């Protein structure tokens, strides 16, 4: 296991067996300061550039995933730097070619939910909750305003953004925000197994599938088909793993991935 001290005190990175585990560690509720957002962006770019990383897990220490961005840094001269760090953080999320799985053990509020929205997949404990309560403070949530409609549709996103109401884990699952809800008892073991299912897949296939999804998302239908067709034919089918996966099925044997 390797730890990256450059990630800073409040963000930790551990890389082992193709998994990069990025952990928010600012007790008691992982409030996101400007410095912490910079550290998280740096951590994401670090794992994005690591060819041995196939899956990224983003989690948090303690009972709360994150209570959001530091309210004090929304005020006065601290605001421009905070907004710049927030924008850079989501640019960093977009730069990560590997699938990112958010493992949410507790409340993800405000900027905490926005961090979850930066991830591709979400695993939540039954005790987790999700909310964008910014409207109750007379403001709104910039990244969530962009990302929530793309994740759960415009109508559901409008309800959350304009009321600030909270979702339970099961409600979030029903909207498609969460991909698996796991019991509180044994949550860590179950989350590790869930992420492990991704690690058992081809790393290069995961990257290219994520790229194809991103490339096609906002295109007109015909252009989206063409973009995905091009990635499949010219990128995916040029990999060793695509051939291995298909040949292993014909041969009725388990595939042996090269991740390239």
C-alpha positions in Angstrom: 0.0 0.0 0.0 1.3 3.5 -0.8 0.2 6.7 0.8 0.6 10.1 -0.9 1.6 12.7 1.7 1.2 15.5 -0.9 -2.6 15.0 -0.6 -2.6 17.0 2.6 -3.7 16.3 6.2 -7.4 16.3 5.4 -7.4 14.1 2.3 -5.6 10.8 2.2 -4.7 8.5 -0.7 -4.0 4.8 -0.5 -3.2 2.8 -3.7 -3.3 -1.0 -3.7 -4.2 -3.7 -6.2 -5.6 -1.3 -8.8 -7.7 0.6 -6.3 -7.0 4.2 -5.3 -8.8 5.0 -2.1 -9.3 8.7 -1.6 -10.6 9.6 1.9 -11.9 12.9 3.4 -10.5 13.1 6.9 -11.5 16.3 8.6 -13.4 15.4 11.8 -16.0 15.7 13.0 -18.1 16.2 9.9 -15.6 16.7 7.0 -16.4 20.3 6.3 -14.8 21.3 3.0 -12.5 24.2 3.3 -10.8 25.9 0.3 -7.6 24.2 1.1 -9.2 20.8 1.4 -10.9 21.2 -2.0 -7.5 22.0 -3.4 -6.1 18.9 -1.8 -9.0 16.8 -3.1 -8.5 18.1 -6.6 -4.8 17.3 -6.4 -5.5 13.8 -5.1 -7.9 13.2 -8.0 -5.4 14.3 -10.6 -2.7 12.2 -9.0 -4.8 9.0 -9.2 -6.0 9.9 -12.7 -2.4 9.9 -13.9 -1.5 6.6 -12.3 -1.6 3.9 -15.0 -1.9 1.2 -12.3 -5.2 2.6 -10.9 -8.3 0.9 -12.4 -11.0 2.1 -9.9 -11.2 5.1 -7.5 -13.0 4.9 -4.3 -14.0 8.2 -2.6 -15.0 7.9 1.0 -14.9 9.7 4.3 -13.9 9.1 8.0 -16.5 9.3 10.8 -20.2 9.2 10.8 -20.8 12.0 8.3 -19.6 11.9 4.7 -19.5 15.7 4.5 -21.5 18.6 5.9 -20.6 20.7 3.0 -18.4 23.7 2.2 -17.2 25.9 5.0 -19.9 28.6 5.3 -17.3 31.2 6.6 -15.4 30.9 3.3 -18.6 32.1 1.4 -18.2 35.5 3.0 -16.1 38.5 2.3 -12.7 38.3 0.6 -12.5 34.5 1.0 -15.3 34.0 -1.5 -13.4 34.3 -4.8 -10.7 31.8 -3.8 -13.4 29.4 -2.5 -15.3 29.5 -5.8 -12.1 29.1 -7.8 -11.2 26.0 -5.7 -14.8 24.6 -6.2 -14.6 25.1 -9.9 -11.2 23.5 -10.1 -12.4 20.5 -8.0 -15.1 19.7 -10.5 -12.6 20.1 -13.4 -10.5 17.6 -11.6 -13.4 15.2 -11.3 -14.0 15.5 -15.0 -10.3 14.7 -15.7 -10.4 11.2 -14.0 -10.7 8.5 -16.7 -11.2 5.7 -14.2 -14.7 5.1 -12.6 -15.1 6.8 -9.3 -17.2 5.2 -6.6 -18.5 7.3 -3.8 -18.9 5.2 -0.6 -21.3 7.2 1.6 -21.6 6.1 5.2 -23.6 9.1 6.5 -25.0 12.5 5.7 -23.8 14.1 2.4 -25.1 17.7 2.6 -24.5 20.7 0.4 -21.0 20.5 -1.0 -20.8 17.0 0.4 -23.6 15.9 -2.0 -21.9 17.8 -4.8 -18.7 15.7 -4.2 -20.9 12.6 -4.5 -22.3 14.0 -7.7 -18.7 14.3 -9.1 -18.5 10.5 -8.8 -19.8 7.9 -11.4 -21.3 5.4 -9.0 -22.6 5.7 -5.4 -22.9 3.1 -2.7 -24.7 4.2 0.4 -25.4 3.0 3.9 -29.0 2.7 5.0 -28.3 5.5 7.4 -27.0 7.9 4.7 -28.9 11.0 3.7 -28.5 13.5 0.9 -29.5 17.2 0.6 -28.8 20.5 -1.0 -30.0 22.9 1.7 -28.3 26.0 0.3 -31.6 27.6 -0.7 -32.5 27.8 3.0 -29.5 30.1 3.5 -30.5 32.4 0.7 -28.1 30.9 -1.9 -28.0 28.0 -4.3 -25.5 25.2 -5.1 -23.6 25.8 -8.4 -22.2 22.4 -9.1 -25.4 20.6 -8.1 -27.4 22.9 -10.3 -25.4 21.5 -13.3 -25.0 17.9 -12.1 -28.3 16.9 -10.4 -30.5 17.3 -13.4 -28.0 15.1 -15.4 -28.1 12.5 -12.7 -31.8 12.3 -11.6 -33.7 14.4 -14.2 -34.8 18.0 -14.2 -38.0 17.6 -12.3 -36.5 15.7 -9.3 -33.5 18.0 -9.3 -35.7 21.1 -9.3 -37.5 19.8 -6.2 -34.3 19.2 -4.3 -32.6 22.4 -5.3 -35.6 24.7 -4.6 -36.8 23.1 -1.4 -33.5 22.0 0.3 -35.3 18.9 1.5 -33.4 15.8 2.5 -33.5 12.3 0.8 -33.0 9.0 2.7 -30.7 6.5 1.1 -33.7 4.5 -0.2 -35.3 7.6 -1.7 -32.0 8.5 -3.3 -31.8 4.9 -4.8 -35.3 5.3 -6.1 -34.3 8.5 -8.0 -31.1 6.9 -9.4 -28.8 9.0 -7.4 -27.6 5.9 -5.4 -26.7 2.6 -7.1 -26.7 0.4 -4.1 -28.0 0.7 -0.5 -26.2 -1.5 2.0 -27.0 -2.4 5.6 -25.4 -0.4 8.4 -24.2 -3.6 10.0 -21.2 -4.8 8.0 -21.3 -1.8 5.7 -17.6 -1.5 5.2 -17.3 -5.2 4.2 -20.2 -5.0 1.9 -18.9 -1.8 0.3 -15.5 -3.3 -0.2 -17.1 -6.3 -2.0 -19.2 -4.0 -4.2 -16.2 -2.0 -5.3 -14.3 -5.3 -5.7 -16.8 -6.3 -8.4 -15.5 -3.4 -10.5 -11.9 -4.3 -9.8 -12.5 -7.7 -11.2 -13.3 -6.2 -14.6 -11.0 -4.9 -17.3 -9.5 -1.6 -16.4 -9.2 -0.4 -20.0 -12.8 -1.4 -20.8 -14.0 0.5 -17.7 -12.1 3.6 -18.9 -13.4 3.4 -22.4 -17.0 2.8 -21.3 -16.8 5.9 -19.1 -15.4 7.9 -22.0 -18.1 6.7 -24.3 -20.8 7.6 -21.8 -19.3 11.1 -21.4 -18.8 11.7 -25.1 -22.4 10.8 -26.0 -24.3 12.4 -23.1 -25.2 15.8 -24.6 -25.0 15.1 -28.3 -27.9 14.7 -30.7 -28.9 11.1 -31.1 -27.2 10.4 -34.5 -24.0 12.1 -33.4 -24.0 10.2 -30.1 -24.3 6.9 -31.9 -21.4 7.9 -34.2 -19.2 9.0 -31.3 -19.7 5.8 -29.3 -19.3 3.7 -32.5 -15.9 5.3 -33.1 -14.7 4.7 -29.6 -15.9 1.1 -29.7 -14.3 0.3 -33.1 -11.1 2.3 -33.0 -10.2 2.4 -29.3 -11.9 -0.5 -27.5 -11.4 -3.2 -30.2 -7.7 -2.3 -30.4 -7.2 -3.4 -26.8 -5.9 -6.8 -25.7 -8.7 -7.0 -23.2 -11.5 -6.7 -25.8 -10.0 -9.7 -27.7 -9.4 -11.6 -24.4 -12.9 -11.1 -23.2 -14.5 -12.3 -26.4 -12.1 -15.2 -26.9 -12.5 -16.4 -23.4 -16.3 -16.5 -23.9 -15.9 -18.6 -27.0 -13.4 -20.9 -25.2 -15.7 -21.1 -22.1 -12.9 -20.0 -19.7 -12.5 -17.0 -17.3 -10.9 -14.0 -18.9 -7.4 -13.0 -17.8 -7.2 -9.2 -18.1 -4.1 -7.3 -19.1 -5.9 -4.0 -18.4 -4.7 -2.6 -21.8 
